Amino acid sequence: MFKDNLVQLRKAHEMTQEDLAEKIGVSRQSVAKWEAGDSLPDIDRCKSIAEIFGVSLDDLTNYEPEDNMGLSVPPKGKHIFGMVKVGEKGQIVIPAKARKIFNIEPGDQLIILGDEGQGLAVVKAKDFLKLADMVRNL
């Protein structure tokens, strides 16, 4: 998990083991050992690595691409909740993890926004209306 995420993130950021080692103050051999799974960095170094790559510490250490459609570690604050199936009447089920993170409760009203170039977004109605009022009052 950690070792695979470290390799993927380092390569995605076009960094060598030496580049990463220099940024966090260790030897290239230390990075090589982490990537081989022979050892693990201490928690402070893990935190530094997560910050360098802009991911959460949890995702750096625990993210499983197999559980997320094979996609790599997302940037901090971004989530992959998996696919949902649209029912015959257009209904979808929002995954439990998404409902928990975004505090979506039964009975909440949601607004669906769309952009043909960007896709769809689902926003809580109360948050959207609050933003709309702020814009209107400018």
C-alpha positions in Angstrom: 0.0 0.0 0.0 2.4 2.7 1.2 5.3 1.6 -1.0 3.1 1.4 -4.1 1.5 4.8 -3.4 4.9 6.4 -2.8 6.2 5.1 -6.1 3.1 6.1 -8.0 3.1 9.6 -6.5 6.8 10.2 -7.0 6.6 9.1 -10.7 3.4 11.2 -11.3 5.3 14.2 -10.0 8.2 13.4 -12.2 10.6 13.1 -9.3 13.6 10.8 -8.9 14.2 9.0 -5.6 17.1 11.4 -5.2 14.8 14.4 -5.7 12.4 13.2 -3.0 15.2 12.3 -0.7 16.6 15.8 -0.9 13.3 17.4 -0.2 12.8 15.5 3.0 16.4 15.3 4.2 17.2 11.6 3.8 19.4 9.5 1.6 18.3 8.1 -1.8 18.8 4.7 -0.3 16.2 5.4 2.4 13.6 6.2 -0.3 14.6 3.1 -2.2 14.1 1.0 0.9 10.6 2.5 1.5 9.6 1.9 -2.1 10.9 -1.7 -1.9 8.9 -2.2 1.3 12.0 -3.0 3.3 11.3 -0.2 5.8 8.9 2.7 6.6 9.6 6.3 7.2 8.8 7.8 10.6 5.5 9.7 11.0 7.0 13.1 10.5 8.6 12.1 7.2 5.3 10.5 6.1 3.6 13.8 6.8 6.3 15.7 4.8 5.8 13.3 1.9 2.1 13.7 2.0 2.5 17.5 1.9 5.0 17.4 -0.9 2.6 15.4 -3.1 -0.6 17.3 -1.9 -2.4 14.2 -0.6 -3.7 13.3 2.8 -1.6 11.2 5.2 -4.3 8.6 5.3 -4.4 8.3 1.5 -0.6 8.1 1.3 -0.5 5.2 3.8 -3.9 3.4 3.2 -5.2 4.2 -0.3 -6.0 1.0 -2.3 -6.3 1.7 -6.1 -8.1 -1.7 -6.5 -10.9 -0.4 -4.3 -11.1 2.8 -6.3 -11.5 1.7 -9.9 -7.7 1.3 -10.2 -7.2 5.0 -10.1 -4.2 6.6 -8.3 -4.2 8.5 -5.0 -6.3 11.6 -5.4 -5.2 15.1 -4.3 -6.0 16.1 -0.8 -9.7 17.0 -0.4 -10.7 15.1 -3.6 -12.5 11.8 -3.4 -13.4 8.9 -5.6 -16.6 7.3 -4.4 -17.0 4.7 -7.1 -19.7 4.4 -9.7 -23.4 4.6 -9.2 -26.1 3.3 -11.4 -28.9 5.5 -12.6 -32.3 4.0 -12.0 -35.2 4.0 -14.5 -36.6 7.3 -13.0 -33.1 8.9 -13.0 -32.4 8.2 -9.3 -29.0 7.5 -8.0 -27.7 6.3 -4.6 -25.0 8.4 -3.1 -22.3 6.1 -1.6 -22.3 6.0 2.3 -18.7 7.4 2.5 -19.7 10.4 0.4 -22.8 11.0 2.6 -20.6 10.8 5.7 -17.9 13.1 4.5 -20.3 15.7 3.2 -22.9 15.3 6.0 -25.8 14.4 3.7 -28.8 13.2 5.7 -32.1 11.7 4.6 -34.4 14.4 3.6 -31.7 16.9 2.6 -32.4 18.7 -0.7 -29.6 18.5 -3.3 -29.1 20.6 -6.4 -27.6 19.0 -9.6 -25.4 21.4 -11.6 -24.1 20.6 -15.0 -21.5 21.8 -17.4 -21.2 20.1 -20.7 -17.4 20.4 -20.6 -16.9 19.6 -16.9 -19.7 17.2 -16.0 -22.2 17.1 -13.2 -21.9 18.4 -9.6 -24.2 17.6 -6.7 -24.5 20.4 -4.1 -26.6 20.7 -0.9 -29.4 23.1 -1.7 -29.0 25.2 1.4 -25.3 25.7 0.7 -26.0 26.6 -2.9 -28.7 29.1 -2.0 -26.5 30.7 0.6 -23.8 31.2 -2.0 -26.4 32.5 -4.5 -27.6 35.1 -1.9 -24.0 36.3 -1.3 -23.5 36.8 -5.1 -26.8 38.5 -5.5 -25.9 41.0 -2.6 -22.6 42.0 -4.2 
